[in-house]
Amino acid sequence: MRGFLFGLIAAIVIVLLAEFLWVRAGFVDPRADVPESVLERAIAMPALDASVHRYAAEARNPLAATNVNLAAGMKVYQTNCAGCHGDIHQTKGALANAFYPHVPQFMEDTPDMPENENFYIIQHGIRMSGMPAWDSSLNEQEIWQVTTFLSHMDKLPPEVTEQWKAIAGGGQ
């Protein structure tokens, strides 16, 4: 039994070491214009979700989803986010496939993370993904406004939807 456990532990260590050396030796294709590997798909996104869940403060959104806050968040989104994440007229952002991992397209798949996690991602960005940390460009109020907008973008009041159509169509 002792030999079996030693062999099992040795095999696990060897596999992990081989994977580490594979990555460190540069065998992972770094290009953003090729599909991700099965390993990346199985490990990277779940690891990112778990990290965001762990590090995002248990903050509550201080803003109500009023037309004023939703419209303000929509304007922040249209100005800063739509080029990558899409908008009401261009459902796939112009830079959608230029990044790796590919940028989530919110018109096709609305954000469903808790608001505190969306706030955290907007505020701090995502390392090695192209998602910048917006805390140096947006204040906390603006980040909460865009967070509120993201949480309600699939069920906006008609007035806000019309404002968004006008702003997105206006090429702001």
Buried (B, 14 or more C-beta within 10 A) or exposed (E): EEEEEEEEEEEEEEEEEEEEEEEEEEEEEEEEEEEBEEEBEEEBEEEBEEEBEEEBEEBEBEBEBEEEBBBBBBBBBBBBBBBBBBBBBBEBBEBBEEBBBBBBBBBEEBBEBBBBBBBBBBBBBBEEBBBBBBEEEBEEEBBBBBBBBBBBBEEBBEEBBEBBEEBBEEEE
